[in-house]
Amino acid sequence: MTDDVMHEDGGPSGDGPGHAAAFFDLDKTILAKSSSFAFARPFYREGLIGRSDVIRSAYAQFVYLASGADHDQMETMREYMSKLVTGWEVEKVQAIVGETLDDIVDPMVYEEAVLLIDEHKAAGRDVIIISSSGTDVVEPIGQRLGADLAIGTQVAIEGGEYTGEILFYAYGEGKAEAMRSLAEERGYDLADSYAYTDSHTDLPMLEVVGHPVAVNPDSELRRIAIEREWPINDFAKPVAMREQATKRQALAAGAGVALSAVALGITWYARRRGSRA
């Protein structure tokens, strides 16, 4: 088996025969902002959160974008998310996200990330988005970007409402665990696979693949990437996601291919939840 050769910027070149995947973080890697915090205002308008939550979300996004979140901050976000969503109606959340997604997320998708995703798919690799944001946010974004799979933080559901119990937190070692599980289930060669993220807290995600790439890295990840001679990509050109989705749909229609969210609906955490039940 021949190995693919990476461009100096960490992008793929060639289409080697190995069954590999490209794993992408979402916030500050594909999106210029935090996907979870971006929905604070529509959630407020629909009565899911209060004004103080909007202010807290805005502050948290500023801190995250300015310096990157460390372990303690990520754990604080986990606890905050757990308490915040308890009692929310799942259908209502999904409806809000579906109705406002394009307006909220446009334009905050990095064009460089979109092109990179297309390169990987053209090379025959599955594209998987894995983010600490909630699954009801991650999956629709993944679908619009043409990802083969989208994995987010999964909260338990009972009677159509979130209980607040976090079944799977897509953060740190949890991301690496999901990647190893997917590799076993789908036959991915992780040594020939790629991973892209901005945060040093995702170091386990980068270390599990043969081609780690730092994207818009925080200071600690940039230091590590330089030390280990990993490629570093600095994305800076946000574009409208709806335009990318329209282009992808047109290309698929011209090729006689139907875009589908089937793979997005059969995600790793769903099987994990089923096994626990």
Salt bridges, closest charged atoms under 4 A:
ASP4 OD2 - ARG125 NH2 1.93
ASP25 OD1 - LYS175 NZ 2.96
ASP102 OD1 - ARG144 NE 2.89
ASP103 OD1 - ARG242 NH2 2.78
ASP106 OD2 - ARG242 NE 2.59
GLU111 OE1 - LYS237 NZ 3.10
ASP118 OD1 - ARG248 NH2 2.90
ASP126 OD2 - ARG186 NH1 3.58
ASP148 OD2 - LYS121 NZ 3.08
GLU165 OE2 - ARG276 NH2 3.19
GLU173 OE2 - ARG180 NH2 2.37
GLU177 OE2 - ARG272 NH1 3.13
GLU185 OE1 - ARG271 NH2 2.52
ASP192 OD1 - HIS211 NE2 3.87
ASP202 OD2 - LYS175 NZ 3.07
GLU207 OE2 - ARG228 NH1 2.90
ASP218 OD2 - HIS200 ND1 2.94
GLU220 OE2 - ARG223 NH2 2.61
GLU227 OE1 - ARG223 NH1 3.30
ASP234 OD1 - ARG222 NH2 2.78
